[in-house]
Structures are given as structure tokens and as C-alpha cells.
């Protein structure tokens, strides 16, 4: 099939009509259905924040440890707290 202008297509042609229907994403969009992961409950949400003060050497030590683990600083602290049974 040669490349043709969209306006030159005959929408009455059954093959073209079927192609357009299959390509039409409007029918594929969820109609009122939520997709994706379910929302977390208030108990599951990690929305509380804690702030700590460290000196420069302590922060560098924590950053190096987190980097070795391949985690962020906050994920590293949370992992340690979970491991020690604190949270």
C-alpha cells in the first residue's frame, strides 16, 4: 500500500473503517475504572517526617554507607531502624 494523505482515504471503505476503529484510542481509555496500583490507606502512607542534625563528618559517613548500599540516605536510615526493630 502506498502512502496517501489521510483526507484522501474513503472512510466508507470497510478495511479503512476497521483500521480506524482499531486505532481509535478513545474506546480504549478506561471508562470510570481506576487503573494502576490501589491507593494506600492512611496507616500505610509514609507521610510523617523526622529531622536530625549531624556534623559534617557524620553526614559524610552516612552518605558513604548509603552509597555502598545503593540507597538514599533516608532509605538507609529507615532500613537500619527496621533492622534494629525500632520501627
C-alpha positions, -999 to 999 in steps of 0.1 A, spaced: 0 0 0 13 34 -9 14 63 15 -16 85 10 -30 116 26 -54 110 54 -80 132 38 -78 111 6 -89 79 24 -125 69 20 -140 62 54 -167 41 38 -140 16 28 -145 -14 51 -108 -21 56 -100 16 64 -130 19 86 -119 -12 107 -84 1 108 -96 35 122 -118 18 147 -89 -4 160 -65 26 161 -90 48 179 -78 50 215 -109 68 227 -127 35 231 -96 21 249 -95 47 277 -108 34 309 -144 44 314 -146 53 351 -123 24 361 -92 33 381 -61 17 368 -27 13 384 -19 4 419 -45 8 446 -43 38 469 -26 34 502 -46 37 534 -37 64 559 -19 37 580 2 26 550 13 61 539 47 73 550 38 109 555 55 117 588 89 134 587 118 133 611 147 157 610 182 151 625 212 172 629 246 157 621 280 172 619 299 172 586 319 140 594 288 121 605 269 131 574 298 121 551 300 88 569 262 82 564 264 93 527 293 68 521 274 40 538 243 47 518 262 49 486 278 15 493 243 1 498 230 19 467 203 36 487 193 71 495 202 85 530 166 83 541 162 47 529 194 37 547 182 53 580 148 36 576 165 2 568 186 5 600 156 14 621 136 -15 608 166 -39 612 170 -29 648 133 -34 654 128 3 663 101 8 637 
